[in-house]
Amino acid sequence: MNKSLSTRLMYSFMALIMVIVVGVTAGISYLIADYFFKTNEQELAEKGNEMAATVEYFMGFSNSMEMLNRYVFAVDRLVGARIWLFDDKFELLAASNINTDYKQDGTRPGIKDLTMLEGSVAEIAREIKSGKLDTKVITILKDVYSGKSVQSQIYHPYYKEQVMLVGVPYGKPGQARGAILLAQPLSGFDSFLRDIYIYTSIVAILALILSMFMVRSLARTIIKPLVSMKDSAMAIAAGDYTRKVNVHGQDEVAQLGKALNALGNDLSAFVAKTERAEKIRRDFVANVSHELRTPLTIIRGYNEAISDGTVTDKDMIQRYRLLINEETMRLERMIRELLDISRMQAADELAPAKMQPLPLGAIVRNVAEKLMVNAVERNVKLLVHVDEKIQIMGQGDQMVQLVLIIGDNALKYTPENGTVTFVTEMQQDGSVKMTISDQGPGIPEEDLPFIWERFYKVDKSHSRNVPGTGLGLAIAREIIRMHGAKVQVFSKLGEGTRFEITFPKDKVISE
């Protein structure tokens, strides 16, 4: 069964908190227990060694048993440990296994009262002789009799609880030895650990509750934006590029949302561009078919009229032949320009070895002179302002073709008594700008990005029917690209159009 991200996040937080709490509790418990056992074992061992010297002293008196019992009870009260005292024959001499409950009058028993409980010692001694004592205690006694000091934690069979047991020998070296066992109950320490476990359990519960609130907060700040991004991505996949993610903040989630919004915008622009390109491609195929069909139809019609004898007048036949020749030349020119465009599109930027120094001013002036005949016929003025010193690296024929295409277009669209201006000038950054402007009807802003496409025609309501194949600007764009230059077109309806071509500094020959 699939679980939501918020549920998995909550379980992860809870598991992490439990691992931390359990780990910290176990570590603290181990350190406390280790410190407690080491400290108390050392303290009991030191007290046992002190008792060993004192017991040897008391053994020299005739009434030593009474004195030993009093001493054992006193040490028990002092260190809080049950004490058993054995002689060198495994006989229990004294034990502090006394009932320390309060009397009816609310007082605790005194030393004198404690010494009267000899029956308890005798009972323990009988159990030891009968073999009822736990084997662990017997083993510890044997180690003590061999002269070793022993520390251990065992379940005491007589006190019926877990104790810390320390055994030390007493007696002079080379002589029979006795044994002293000190057993300190661990019930108090167990109670202390239980309190720690209860406290950590409360902390764990509070932490788990806190984790739920944290998950809810994270769900608002992280998971909800992710759900919004998922919905946006699905909308984009379905073709709806207007769906946006509400972005708040500057964190990684917000950056992801911004990236998704940017992707939607880019896809929208790409789809629009693709649709536009597809339309241009269809229009291109239709235009090519139309442009090729028109001269072919004219050539065929005139040729049939001449061949089948429909036209017999010599002057008319001569005129038809001239028209056939003109359409044939137009068809050849169109095919040649299409081949030029295909060849240029497949070519990279011109390599330095294929370029040579070109006097840009002289090229512009020469092209303007070629256009002067048509300009005079249409009463259009050509103004040329060029810097004769400017030289750029390029391919001569292509540069002449570039200026001729743009200049001829400017002349075609400029009305009578208008002006076409050619300017070349050096820029402050070392680049060179060539400007060709006209006073024609202008180009609508929405058509500017597409004027470089093959056979693209601006809306006829904004332009005149001018001659040409419709391939000139497409060729000009490829020439500009191959020379590493940049072009900008500025146009305003009713005021004309200006082409600005900038050649970078590395293509300019400095003086």
C-alpha positions, 0 to 999 in steps of 0.5 A: 500500500502506497503511503503519502510523503507526509506519512513516511516523513512522520514515521521516519521522524518517529523512528529517528527519535526512538533510535536516539532516545533508546541509544542515549538511554542505553549509553547513559545507563551503561555509563552510570552502572559502570561507574556505580559498580566500579566505585562501590566495588572499590569501596567495599573492597577497601572496607573489607581489607580494613575489616580483615585487620580488625577481625584478626585483632578481635580474634585474640580476645576470649569474648571475641564472638560478641565483639565480632558480632557488634563490629559486623553489625556496626560496619553493616550500618556504616556501609549498608552492606550485609556481612558474613564472616567465616573462619579458616574451616568454612565455619560461619562466625558472624553475619549481619543478616538482621531484621532492621524493621522499626519496632512498635515504638518507632525506634530502630533496634540498637547494637545490643539487640542485634547481637541477640540474633544468633539463631540467624547465624546458626541457621545460615551455617546449617544451610552452608553445611547442608550444601543448600548455599548457591554454588556461585557463593561457594566458588567465590569463598574458595577463591577467597580462601586461596588468597584472592580478592573477588568482586561479582554481581550475583543473585544472593540465595539467602537475601533473595535479591541481586547483590554486589558481592565482594570477598576478601581474605584475612589472616597472616601469610603462611597461615590458614585464612578466613573469609569476609563476604560483603553483599550490597543490595542493588535494589536501590540502584535498580530503582534509580535506573527505573526512574531514568527509564520512566523519565526517558519514556516521557521524553520519548512520548513528548518528542513523538508528539512534537514530531507530529507537529513538525511533520504537519509544519513541514507538510505545509512548507514542503509537501504542499508545494511538491503536490502543486508542482506535481499538478503543474507537471501533469498539466504541462505534460497534458499541454497546459503551459499556463499552469504555474506553481505559487513560489514563496521563499528562496529555499531549494523547494522554491527554486525547484518551483521557479525552475518548473515555472521557467520550464513551462514558459520555455516549453510554451515558447518552444511550442509556439516557435515550433508551430510557427516554424511548421507553418513557415515550412508549410508556407515555404513548400506552398510558396516554392510550389507556387513560385515554380509553378507560375513561371513553368505555366507561363513558359508552357502556355506561351510555348504551346501557343507558338507551337500549335500555330495559335499565334501567327503574328511575328511580332507577337511570337517574338514577344512571347519568346522574350517572355519565355526567356524572362521567366526562364531566367527568373526560374533559374535565378530562384533555383540558384538562390535556393541552392545558395541558401542550402549551401550557406546553411550547411556551412560554418562561420568563415575561417580566417583562411577564407577571408581577406581584408575588405574596404567596406566603405568602397563596397557600399559606395560601389553597390550604391552606384549600381542601384543609382540607375533604378533610383533615378528611374523611381526618383529616389535619392541615395545618400552615402556616408561611409568611412573610407578607412574602415576595413573588415575581414570577409569574403568579397563576393558575399559582402557585395551580395549582402549590401546589394540585397538590403540596399535593393530591398530598401530601394524597392520599398521607398516611395518616389521622392524618398531617400535611402541612406547608407552609413558605415562608422567605427564604434567606440568598442572597436566594432564597425556598424553598417546602417541601411535605412529607407522611408518605406511603409515600415514592417509591423512589429509582429512580423519583424522576427520572420522577415528572414524566412524564405518566401515570408511575406508581410501582411499585404495590407502593410506592404506593396507588391514588389518584384523579387523571389522572396529569398534575398533576406534569407540569403543575407541572414546566412551571409551575416552569420558566416561573417560572425556579425549581428543584425538588428532591424528597427521599423515603424509603420509609416516611417520606414525601416533601418537595418543595422549590421555590426561586425565585431572587433576581431573582424575589423582591421585596425590602422 
